[in-house]
Amino acid sequence: MGDNLVKEEPRNPVNWGRRTYGQTFTTTLSTLRRHQDSRIARILDGKDADFKVISGQVFVDRDGTFFKYILDYMRTGQITLPAEFSDYNGLAQEAQFYGLHPLALWVERNSHRSRVEVLELRFSVQETHGFFQIFCSNNKTLEALARRISIFVEHPNLNGNFPHLPQNSSTPHPVPVQRPSHHNMVFHCGTDQLARDDFSARFVTIEPDDRKLLNSTNVLGLLVDTLLKDGFRLIDTRTVSQEEKTECYMFERSRNTQIVVLSETPRAEHLRRQDTQSQLGEGKKK
């Protein structure tokens, strides 16, 4: 037998054997019968030729690689897929074989979804300004990053772009990053000469770092370091435009795990119904 052995409650254990792969799983009758409409709930009847029941052990000639996900689903109504998982078709076929149709349906519907996030950072320098454009395939990732980036403008009233801020103030004022669409954001930093001895400055901070950076090269370094700490890896760098001095940095990140709640277990559903009936009963008493 192989080293894949899953043990659950000691009461009424059922050993689940694999002749081809030599993998053994141990679970309980209550788990096997939890999804009553499934094929797997009737395996102990001895009427299904694909399942051989010998001395309390069930033998089936199927791929044990997927069965750990099948067993997780039967126990909890949810599955956890590792980041490197890719054989959705194989998992869907196994779910269909065991008659777990909600699981099979979810896998089929989600097999096309990419589990790798792609992020593109474009950086260009024009005179005393550094311009940043960030595109990401995952809108939620971009939203989280935008919340961590703050822009502070000094002397905003003098350039006419921020008339709502206090006049003649030398204290930097926060302004939000721009979001042209759900999948990108833009911001810039640097200085403008407003008069002979007067300048307007844009500083950038990226949480959790509390420094206000004015130099675009320093901002670029902090932004790249932040993405790497967040689990992204740099996969490509290139110059997009020599004339505009635009550099492009490509990152990608795999999701660590994916937890999908597919249905309630019968016990959870029973408790939910009891709670609902109890609330209705209390409402009638009032």
C-alpha positions, -999 to +999 in steps of 0.1 A: +000+000+000+011+036-006+017+063+019-016+081+012-037+072+043-065+094+055-081+086+088-113+101+102-135+091+131-127+057+146-163+046+147-173+023+119-143+030+097-143+020+060-110+013+042-110+026+007-084+007-014-069+012-049-056-019-066-038+000-094-022+028-074-019+011-040-034+041-021-056+036+009-081+061+024-100+056+056-133+073+063-166+066+079-200+053+067-216+087+077-192+105+053-199+081+024-237+084+029-236+122+034-245+129-002-275+106-005-281+112-042-246+102-052-233+069-065-208+067-037-236+066-011-247+032-024-213+015-028-218-008+002-249-023-013-227-046-033-247-040-065-223-018-084-197-038-104-171-009-102-169-013-064-156-044-048-165-047-011-143-073+007-142-074+046-152-038+049-128-026+023-139-010-009-117-015-039-121+006-071-098+009-101-096+047-103-069+074-100-063+080-063-047+115-070-082+130-073-099+110-046-084+132-018-104+161-032-135+139-036-132+128+001-127+164+012-159+174-006-179+146+009-167+155+044-171+193+044-188+203+012-157+222+000-124+216-016-090+232-014-069+232-046-032+239-046-018+267-067-002+242-092-034+223-098-044+222-134-062+189-143-098+202-140-110+178-166-097+148-146-113+160-114-146+166-132-146+131-146-139+116-112-167+137-097-191+125-124-180+088-118-189+091-081-222+108-088-211+141-072-228+163-098-226+197-079-188+192-077-185+181-113-206+211-125-184+236-105-152+221-119-165+222-155-175+259-151-143+270-136-118+249-156-112+279-180-103+303-152-066+313-150-051+309-116-021+331-124-023+369-119-004+390-144+007+425-136+024+450-159+042+481-146+052+508-171+076+535-160+087+566-179+107+598-171+098+631-187+119+660-175+115+662-137+085+638-135+083+600-132+051+585-146+037+551-135+010+529-152+000+496-136-022+471-153-034+439-136-056+409-146-071+408-111-091+439-102-091+431-065-053+430-064-052+464-081-077+479-057-057+467-027-025+481-042-042+515-049-053+518-013-016+515-002-003+542-026-008+578-016+002+609-035+011+641-016+011+675-034+029+706-021+017+740-033-013+725-052-031+758-055-004+774-076-008+750-106-046+754-107-052+717-105-065+715-069-085+747-062-104+729-034-073+726-012-061+754+012-044+784-005-007+792+000+000+761+020+034+745+020+021+713+037+018+684+013-019+674+007-030+638-002-046+631-035-058+597-048-042+578-076-061+578-109-081+548-120-089+551-158-105+516-157-110+486-134-078+470-145-053+499-144-041+529-124-018+558-131+001+583-109+033+604-111+058+621-089+084+649-093+086+687-093+074+717-113+090+751-113+061+775-107+081+807-103+117+817-101+122+804-066+090+784-061+083+747-069+054+723-068+062+688-056+045+654-058+056+628-032+046+591-032+042+568-002+035+530-004+023+513+028+037+500+050+067+522+042+060+557+056+086+576+035+074+603+012+095+598-019+101+624-046+127+608-068+110+586-094+138+560-094+133+555-056+096+551-061+102+525-088+125+506-065+100+506-036+071+496-059+090+466-073+101+456-038+065+458-026+053+436-055+080+410-048+071+409-011+034+404-021+043+372-039+048+384-074+078+374-094+095+394-121+093+375-154+103+401-180+117+436-185+119+455-218+120+490-232+087+499-248+097+533-263+133+546-266+120+581-274+097+583-244+121+564-222+093+539-212+103+507-194+080+478-189+082+453-161+061+421-162+051+402-130+030+371-123+017+355-092+001+321-085-027+319-060-016+298-030-048+280-025-084+281-037-112+272-013-146+268-029-177+262-008-200+241-030-229+231-008-240+227+027-235+193+044-268+177+054-261+184+091-254+221+085-285+224+064-306+206+091-292+230+117-299+260+095-335+249+090-339+243+128-326+278+135-350+293+109-380+274+123-370+285+158-369+321+148-403+318+131-417+302+162-404+331+184-419+356+160-454+339+163-452+340+201-446+377+200 
